[in-house]
Amino acid sequence: MRREDRAVNDFSRQLEILRDCRVLHLALTDEAGLYSLPLSFGFLLEGEALTLYIHSAPAGRKVAAMTRGCPVAFSMACGVELLPGATPCQTSCRYRSLTGTGYASPVEDPSEKCRALSAILAQQTGEDAVFTEAMAQSVAVFRIRVDSLSGKARL
């Protein structure tokens, strides 16, 4: 990272950023090439093992790529606010952001799928909800096992 003064290396501070973000920008590759898309997400933490979850319609390009399992990269940002400068070159912004890499794979276990959907809803709405296996059958759910995580902030 070029700006070490903006690095967020403390895992607890990275989790604060994660909790405040609502959109995950996911990058992956398939036979057609690179692919990036914004997604709603949720997460579960077991110790320091971070797993991100996303859901989808049961078919499509990202589903085809992730069903086979694939490496991914992701980014997210929150607290973005323009900081006007006296000159164009002095204009900047406040932000808190995370970037990382991991491995995406489908969630097949019905109980994990329900927990993942609950985590996604909690991340997006702040509300707890219980999903039944019947409710979870209509969507595809994928886990991203996070291998690396990097935070950055300008406050």
N, C-alpha and C positions, 0 to 999 in steps of 0.2 A: 504494500500500500504506500503510495507516494506521500500522502499526508498523514503521517503517524500521529500527529496531534489530534486527528479526528477519529482515530481507530477506537472501536468499542470491542475490547478483548475479553472483558469480564462476562462470563456466561450468563449470570443473573441479569446483567444490563441488556444482553442480547435477547433474553427472554422477554424483558419489558417491551422492547421494540416489536418482537414477534407478536405479543398480545395486542399491541395497538394497530397492527397492520390488518387490512381486510382483503387485499388483492395480492396474489402470488403470480409473478410472471415466470412461466415455465418454458424452458428451452430444451428441445430434444431433437433427435434426428431420426429419419426413416429413409426408405428407399428413394423418396422424392427430394430429400435433402434436409436442411435445417428448418426448424419449425418452432415458433414462439407464440405463446398465447397467455392472456390474463385469465386467472381462475380464482374463484373463492376457495378457501381452504380452511382446514382445522389442523390441530396437532395434538399429539399425546407425548408425554415425557415419562420415561422409565429410567430413573436415575439421571444420568446425563445423556442417555440415548434418546435422540429426538426423531420422531416420525411425523412427517407431514401427511395429510390426507386430502385428496380431492375426489370429487364425484363427477359423473358424466352420464350422458345418455349411453345406452349399451353399445352403440356403434359409432364409427367415425375414425378420422385419421389418428387422433391422439390415442384412442382406445386400441386401435390396431398396433400402434408402436409400443404402448405400455403393456399390453397383454403379453407380448413376447418378453417383456422385461428389458429395460434399457437405462443407460446412464443419462442423467439429466443435470441441468444447471437451473438455478432459480434466483430471483431477486424480488425484493419488496421494499416499499418506502412508506413512511407515514410522517405526519407533522410537517408536510411540505408547505413552506410559506415564502413568498417572494420578498426579497430584501432589496428595494430599489436603491440604486447608487446615484451619486452626483453625476457620474458619467456612465455610459453604457458598459464600459469595462469594469466598473465597480458594482454593477448589479449582480446579486447572488441569491441564494435562498437558504433557509433553514431546512433541515431534514434529519431524519433518522432512517437508516437503511440496513438491510441485511442482504448478503449474497451467499450462495452456497452451491454445493454439488451433492449428488446422491444417486441412488438407484431406485427406479420406479418399477413396481410390480403390482399385479392385480390382487385385490383382497377377495379371497374365496370363502373364508370362514364366516358363516353368518353372524356369529356373535361379535367378531372383530369389525365386520361391516357395520353393524348397528352402533358400536362404540365410535367408529369413525364418523358416521353421519351425525351422531350427537355432538362430537367434537367440532365438526364443521359448523353446525347450527350455533353452538355456543360461541365460536369465534366470530361469527357474522352478526349475531343478535344479542349476545350476552345472556341468552336464555338457555336453561337446561330442558332437554326434551328426551324422551325415551322412544327409540325407534324399534319397531317389531321386525322380525324376519320377513313378514309379509310386505311391510312397507319398503324394506331394503331390496326386495327382489327386482324392482323395476329400474334400478340404476346400477351403473358400474362404479366401483370404488377402487381407488388406487392408493397405495402407500408409497411414500418416498422416504427411504432410510437415509438420513442426512449423514454424509461422510465428512463434509467440511462446512464451516459456518464462519462468516466474517461480518463484523458490524462496523458502521461508520456513522458519524453524526456531526452536524454543525448546528449548534443551538443558539 
